[in-house]
Amino acid sequence: MKACAFTGHRPQSFPWGYNEADPACIKLKETINNTILKLIAMGYKNFFSGMALGVDTWAAEAVLNLRDTNPTLKLHCILPCATQPQNWPEAAQKRYFSIVRRADFIFYVSKEYHKNCMQERNHFMVENASLLLAVYNGQQRTGTGATVNYARKLGRQIIIINPISLNYN
């Protein structure tokens, strides 16, 4: 199965933070959307999002928007635990649940939070995808860095978008 998993940094890792109206954030979201369109043209129909704030959410929303005109697309929400968004701001929780409600598949890696559930979610996505689309700034000591390294270890195809230059690595 041609499946693509998403990974990327949380909003606080970007210069614009949580300001999604910032032109640089808008450009990054357009780049993510255009990359997904290219993957669809290559035959990708299944997309995995871990539903973290930032890149995971933006990519999931892009898939849902594209699914409106291409119903063969499937969004799989791979969730680390049922309580993932419980400490998020109310608006972020509403956004999360709106996406999850519209997902084609929902999979919980763990019923309850534990210290490794985020990593287990990332490993599950990489293990079940043929390609990893990462918005990654190169920092090794992050969940995104660990996910990219795990995908490399498993020999997965990886597309990396630099979040500032928007270049592909």
Summary of the structure (lengths in Angstrom):
residues: 169
radius of gyration: 14.6
end to end distance: 24.3
largest distance: 39.0
contacts: 537
relative contact order: 0.20
helix: 41%
strand: 18%
